[in-house]
Amino acid sequence: MAHQSEELRWKISHYRMPCQGEGVQLCYLVSEKGGEAEFFYDSIDEFEYEWGYNYEIVVEKREIDEPMADGSSFRYRLKKQISKEKVAAGLRFELPLVVDNYRLVESDGNHCLYFGSVRISSGPTSCDSLVSGQLGVFQHMNGGLRLVEMR
């Protein structure tokens, strides 16, 4: 059976947002041809994403023969990375700290982590007190995040 595939040119944002599919997960923020950024729930094979960089990429979207019942009908693979640009040091952006009573900030004993993987420098604010806010304002810092304020 011939597999249908197409090439897509995407811009991917410098941070990922929590989204809900099967459960709460981190989604890419993807835009096409100057459109609004939308959640992208799937993975992109061979794409090495780093927080703090905006990307322009070309991906191949290919149909899957027998997709899982609740899974995507497509597989995405990086064909070409056109650009990878580090965002300005002072750029601020917002991330939710809680989604449907699911805490997105936890401690590994030494550091606060966003979604279990992205280190947060929270200054004098403890990890536990981060969940008292609904929204955090962050900046990128050394491969992690720096908390600027809570709302």
Long-range contacts (C-beta under 8 A, 24 or more apart in sequence): 1-65, 3-62, 3-63, 3-65, 4-62, 4-63, 5-60, 5-61, 5-62, 5-63, 6-60, 6-61, 7-58, 7-59, 7-60, 7-61, 7-79, 8-32, 8-58, 8-59, 8-60, 8-61, 9-33, 9-56, 9-57, 9-58, 9-82, 10-55, 10-56, 10-57, 10-58, 10-59, 11-37, 11-54, 11-55, 11-56, 12-40, 12-49, 12-54, 12-55, 12-56, 12-57, 13-37, 13-54, 14-51, 14-52, 14-53, 14-54, 14-87, 14-91, 14-93, 14-140, 15-51, 15-52, 15-93, 15-95, 15-138, 15-140, 16-49, 16-51, 17-95, 17-96, 18-95, 18-96, 18-99, 18-104, 18-115, 20-99, 20-100, 22-70, 24-99, 24-100, 24-102, 24-104, 26-115, 41-72, 42-72, 42-74, 42-75, 42-76, 43-76, 44-76, 44-77, 44-78, 45-75, 45-76, 45-77, 45-78, 46-77, 46-78, 47-78, 47-81, 50-84, 50-143, 51-118, 51-140, 51-143, 51-144, 51-145, 52-86, 52-87, 52-140, 52-143, 53-84, 53-85, 53-86, 53-87, 54-83, 54-84, 54-85, 54-87, 55-81, 55-82, 55-83, 55-84, 55-85, 56-81, 56-82, 56-83, 57-81, 57-82, 58-82, 87-140, 89-139, 89-140, 90-139, 91-139, 91-140, 92-137, 92-138, 92-139, 92-148, 93-137, 93-138, 93-139, 94-135, 94-136, 94-137, 94-138, 94-151, 95-135, 95-136, 95-138, 95-145, 96-134, 96-135, 96-136, 97-130, 97-131, 97-133, 97-134, 97-135, 97-136, 97-150, 98-131, 98-134, 103-131, 105-130, 105-131, 105-136, 114-145, 118-144, 118-145, 119-143, 119-144, 119-145, 120-144, 120-145, 120-146, 120-147, 121-145, 121-146, 121-147, 122-147, 123-147, 125-150
